[in-house]
Amino acid sequence: MTVLCFQVPPYPTYIKSGKATFPKGHQHFKRTFHVFDLLFVEKGTLYMKEDDEAFSVGAGEYMLLLPNKEHVGLRPCDEDTTFYWLHFEVEGEFIDKWLEGDIAWADVLKQTGTFTEPARFQLHLSRYGKVMNKETFTDEFERLIQLNESYSSIDKMKQQAIFTDIIVHWQNHSVRLPTSAEKVTEEALNVIHNLYSDPTLSVAHLSKTLLYHSDYITRCMKRTLGMTPVQYIHQYRIQKAKSMLKEGNTSVQAIAKSVGFEDRAYFSRVFRKVEGISPRDYRTMGIRR
């Protein structure tokens, strides 16, 4: 599978989009753009060539054309062919590479966000494929095109937001998860959600409860969520603690114990690592998240 890799943030910038129909016997014109061009075929088949590489893109399929390469129709369409196009640019460097195996969320999520630092990702977007939900992609492209006619600055900002949604769907489609990994992860999350307040909860506890080896559970969760069981347990406990810090006057020590931390100092260290500030500062600032 050929993928486009780049780091976000900053996220790609939407430029323009549209919809076109090539009648039977017509083909795409020759051109070289300095921007990315995402093509999504609604009906028919589009035959394209990028430099020396040929593609046929059928209904419900997409392909990404790279900047500064020659693009031309490989041959005329066999039938009336309707497709959407979307131009965007990426700030910074990008890599176009071939991957032998599947993409996992552990390859995508590079740093979880805190109160002071954003989450950081290494996107791996497949350059060619069939969308899982054709209706969703179609609706999002139609929303983009409808806003093309608007002169409102607000609507132009909405287009960037819609494009970001397309990026998210695109990345989700590119990550191919084995059913077994999803199943094991779901089982592990159920245990964590029910027992997060138990200070003895650990990977070993999950292994004993689910009857899977701890290394296997860790691999499944990293592949599905991009984090280890311990990381997820900490994240979930901190989310519960944040709600309690916002809702009442319960002491930090009592909150720490209620979410599974016996040591207040350790709880504070984990909280600061996840959120970027201490539990006391979080409460004092009256944060609403």
C-alpha positions as CSV (number, residue, x, y, z in Angstrom):
1,M,0.0,0.0,0.0
2,T,1.3,3.4,-0.9
3,V,0.8,6.1,1.7
4,L,1.3,9.8,2.2
5,C,3.0,10.6,5.5
6,F,3.3,13.9,7.3
7,Q,3.0,15.3,10.8
8,V,0.1,17.3,12.3
9,P,-0.5,19.8,13.6
10,P,-0.5,22.0,11.6
11,Y,-3.3,20.3,9.6
12,P,-3.4,20.4,5.8
13,T,-5.0,23.5,4.3
14,Y,-8.1,23.3,2.2
15,I,-7.9,25.2,-1.1
16,K,-10.8,24.4,-3.4
17,S,-13.1,21.5,-4.4
18,G,-15.6,20.8,-7.1
19,K,-17.5,18.1,-9.0
20,A,-17.1,17.2,-12.7
21,T,-18.5,14.7,-15.2
22,F,-16.6,13.4,-18.2
23,P,-18.9,12.0,-20.9
24,K,-18.2,8.6,-22.4
25,G,-15.1,8.9,-24.7
26,H,-13.6,11.8,-22.8
27,Q,-10.5,11.7,-20.6
28,H,-8.7,13.9,-18.1
29,F,-6.5,16.7,-19.5
30,K,-2.7,16.9,-19.0
31,R,-1.5,19.2,-16.3
32,T,1.1,19.7,-13.5
33,F,-0.1,21.2,-10.2
34,H,1.9,22.4,-7.2
35,V,-0.9,21.2,-4.8
36,F,-2.4,17.8,-3.8
37,D,-5.4,16.7,-5.7
38,L,-7.8,14.2,-4.1
39,L,-10.2,12.5,-6.6
40,F,-13.3,10.6,-5.4
41,V,-15.4,8.8,-8.1
42,E,-19.1,8.8,-7.6
43,K,-20.0,7.0,-10.9
44,G,-18.1,5.3,-13.7
45,T,-14.3,4.8,-13.9
46,L,-11.6,7.4,-14.2
47,Y,-8.4,6.3,-15.9
48,M,-5.4,8.3,-14.7
49,K,-1.6,8.4,-15.1
50,E,0.8,10.1,-12.7
51,D,4.2,10.3,-14.4
52,D,4.7,6.6,-15.3
53,E,2.2,5.1,-12.9
54,A,-1.3,4.1,-14.1
55,F,-4.5,4.0,-12.1
56,S,-8.1,3.1,-12.7
57,V,-10.5,4.6,-10.1
58,G,-14.0,3.1,-10.0
59,A,-17.2,4.2,-8.3
60,G,-16.7,4.5,-4.5
61,E,-12.9,4.7,-4.9
62,Y,-10.4,7.5,-4.4
63,M,-6.9,8.4,-5.3
64,L,-4.5,11.1,-4.3
65,L,-2.4,12.9,-7.0
66,L,0.9,14.4,-5.7
67,P,2.1,17.9,-6.4
68,N,4.7,18.7,-9.1
69,K,4.0,15.5,-11.0
70,E,2.5,15.2,-14.5
71,H,-1.1,14.0,-14.4
72,V,-3.0,13.0,-17.5
73,G,-5.9,10.7,-18.5
74,L,-4.6,7.2,-19.3
75,R,-7.5,6.6,-21.8
76,P,-11.1,7.7,-22.4
77,C,-13.9,6.9,-20.0
78,D,-16.0,3.8,-20.9
79,E,-19.1,5.5,-19.6
80,D,-20.2,8.9,-18.2
81,T,-18.0,9.3,-15.2
82,T,-18.7,11.7,-12.3
83,F,-16.1,12.5,-9.7
84,Y,-15.3,15.0,-6.9
85,W,-11.9,16.8,-6.7
86,L,-10.3,18.5,-3.8
87,H,-7.1,20.6,-3.7
88,F,-5.1,21.1,-0.6
89,E,-1.6,21.8,0.6
90,V,0.6,20.5,3.4
91,E,2.9,22.7,5.5
92,G,6.3,21.2,5.9
93,E,7.8,17.9,4.6
94,F,5.8,14.9,3.4
95,I,6.8,11.4,2.4
96,D,5.3,9.2,-0.3
97,K,6.2,5.6,0.6
98,W,5.2,2.0,0.2
99,L,4.2,0.0,3.3
100,E,4.3,-3.8,3.3
101,G,2.1,-4.3,6.3
102,D,-1.0,-2.7,7.8
103,I,-1.2,0.7,9.5
104,A,-1.9,0.8,13.2
105,W,-3.0,3.7,15.4
106,A,0.3,3.2,17.2
107,D,1.9,4.4,14.0
108,V,-0.3,7.5,13.9
109,L,-0.5,8.8,17.4
110,K,2.9,10.1,18.4
111,Q,2.1,12.2,21.5
112,T,-1.1,12.5,23.5
113,G,-2.3,16.0,24.2
114,T,-2.0,17.8,27.6
115,F,-3.4,21.1,28.9
116,T,-0.4,22.9,27.4
117,E,0.6,20.7,24.5
118,P,-1.4,19.5,21.5
119,A,-1.7,15.8,20.5
120,R,0.7,15.1,17.7
121,F,0.2,12.6,14.9
122,Q,2.1,11.1,12.0
123,L,-0.7,10.7,9.4
124,H,-0.5,7.7,7.1
125,L,-3.1,8.3,4.4
126,S,-3.5,5.6,1.7
127,R,-3.1,7.1,-1.7
128,Y,-5.6,4.8,-3.4
129,G,-8.5,2.8,-2.0
130,K,-12.2,2.2,-1.7
131,V,-14.1,4.2,1.0
132,M,-15.9,2.3,3.7
133,N,-18.9,4.7,3.7
134,K,-19.5,6.2,0.3
135,E,-22.5,8.2,1.5
136,T,-20.4,10.0,4.2
137,F,-17.7,11.0,1.7
138,T,-20.3,12.1,-0.8
139,D,-22.2,14.2,1.8
140,E,-19.0,15.9,3.0
141,F,-17.9,16.8,-0.6
142,E,-21.3,18.2,-1.3
143,R,-21.2,20.4,1.8
144,L,-17.8,21.7,0.6
145,I,-19.1,22.5,-2.9
146,Q,-22.3,24.2,-1.6
147,L,-20.1,26.6,0.5
148,N,-18.0,27.5,-2.6
149,E,-20.7,30.0,-3.7
150,S,-20.7,31.8,-0.3
151,Y,-18.7,35.0,0.2
152,S,-19.0,34.6,4.0
153,S,-15.7,34.3,6.0
154,I,-17.5,32.0,8.4
155,D,-18.5,29.7,5.6
156,K,-14.9,29.6,4.4
157,M,-13.8,28.6,7.9
158,K,-16.5,25.9,7.8
159,Q,-14.9,24.5,4.7
160,Q,-11.6,24.0,6.5
161,A,-13.5,22.2,9.3
162,I,-15.3,19.9,6.9
163,F,-12.0,19.1,5.2
164,T,-10.5,18.2,8.5
165,D,-13.4,15.8,9.0
166,I,-12.5,14.2,5.6
167,I,-8.9,13.8,6.7
168,V,-10.1,12.0,9.9
169,H,-12.3,9.6,7.9
170,W,-9.5,9.1,5.4
171,Q,-7.0,8.2,8.2
172,N,-9.6,5.9,9.8
173,H,-10.1,4.1,6.5
174,S,-6.3,3.8,6.1
175,V,-5.9,2.0,9.4
176,R,-6.9,-1.6,8.9
177,L,-7.6,-3.3,12.2
178,P,-7.8,-7.1,12.6
179,T,-11.1,-8.1,14.2
180,S,-9.2,-10.0,16.9
181,A,-7.3,-6.9,18.0
182,E,-10.5,-4.8,18.2
183,K,-12.2,-7.6,20.1
184,V,-9.4,-7.9,22.7
185,T,-9.2,-4.2,23.1
186,E,-13.0,-3.9,23.7
187,E,-12.8,-6.6,26.3
188,A,-9.9,-4.8,28.0
189,L,-11.7,-1.5,28.0
190,N,-14.8,-3.0,29.6
191,V,-12.6,-4.3,32.5
192,I,-10.8,-1.0,32.9
193,H,-14.0,1.0,32.9
194,N,-15.5,-1.2,35.6
195,L,-12.4,-1.5,37.8
196,Y,-10.5,1.7,37.3
197,S,-11.0,2.7,41.0
198,D,-9.3,-0.5,42.1
199,P,-5.6,0.3,42.9
200,T,-4.5,-3.2,42.0
201,L,-5.7,-2.9,38.4
202,S,-2.8,-3.7,36.1
203,V,-1.8,-5.4,32.9
204,A,-1.4,-8.6,34.9
205,H,-4.9,-8.2,36.3
206,L,-6.3,-7.8,32.7
207,S,-4.4,-10.9,31.6
208,K,-5.8,-12.9,34.5
209,T,-9.4,-11.7,33.9
210,L,-9.4,-12.0,30.1
211,L,-7.2,-15.1,29.8
212,Y,-4.9,-13.5,27.3
213,H,-1.1,-13.0,27.7
214,S,-0.3,-9.5,28.9
215,D,2.0,-8.9,25.9
216,Y,-0.8,-9.8,23.5
217,I,-3.2,-7.4,25.2
218,T,-0.6,-4.7,25.0
219,R,-0.1,-5.3,21.3
220,C,-3.8,-5.2,20.6
221,M,-4.4,-2.0,22.5
222,K,-1.4,-0.3,20.9
223,R,-2.6,-1.3,17.5
224,T,-6.2,-0.2,18.1
225,L,-5.8,2.9,20.3
226,G,-2.1,3.8,19.9
227,M,-1.4,3.4,23.6
228,T,-0.5,0.7,26.1
229,P,-2.9,-0.6,28.8
230,V,-1.1,1.4,31.5
231,Q,-1.3,4.6,29.5
232,Y,-5.0,4.0,28.9
233,I,-5.7,3.3,32.6
234,H,-3.9,6.5,33.5
235,Q,-5.8,8.5,30.9
236,Y,-9.2,7.1,32.0
237,R,-8.5,7.7,35.7
238,I,-7.4,11.2,35.1
239,Q,-10.6,11.9,33.1
240,K,-12.6,10.7,36.1
241,A,-10.5,12.8,38.5
242,K,-11.0,15.9,36.3
243,S,-14.8,15.6,36.6
244,M,-14.6,15.3,40.4
245,L,-12.2,18.3,40.6
246,K,-14.7,20.4,38.7
247,E,-17.8,19.3,40.5
248,G,-17.1,19.7,44.2
249,N,-14.7,20.4,47.0
250,T,-13.5,16.8,47.6
251,S,-9.9,16.8,48.6
252,V,-7.2,15.9,46.1
253,Q,-6.1,13.0,48.2
254,A,-9.7,11.6,48.4
255,I,-10.1,12.0,44.6
256,A,-6.8,10.2,44.0
257,K,-8.0,7.2,46.1
258,S,-11.4,7.2,44.5
259,V,-9.9,6.8,41.0
260,G,-7.4,4.1,42.0
261,F,-4.3,6.0,43.2
262,E,-3.2,5.1,46.7
263,D,-0.3,7.7,46.7
264,R,-1.4,11.3,46.3
265,A,2.1,12.3,45.1
266,Y,2.1,9.7,42.3
267,F,-1.5,10.8,41.3
268,S,-0.2,14.4,41.0
269,R,2.7,13.3,38.9
270,V,0.5,11.3,36.5
271,F,-2.1,14.1,36.4
272,R,0.6,16.7,35.5
273,K,2.1,14.3,32.8
274,V,-1.3,13.9,31.2
275,E,-2.7,17.4,31.5
276,G,0.4,19.6,31.8
277,I,-0.7,21.1,35.2
278,S,-1.3,19.9,38.7
279,P,-4.7,18.8,40.0
280,R,-4.8,21.8,42.4
281,D,-4.1,24.2,39.6
282,Y,-6.7,22.5,37.4
283,R,-9.3,23.1,40.1
284,T,-8.2,26.7,40.9
285,M,-8.3,27.8,37.3
286,G,-11.9,26.5,37.0
287,I,-11.1,24.7,33.8
288,R,-14.1,23.5,31.7
289,R,-13.2,20.8,29.2
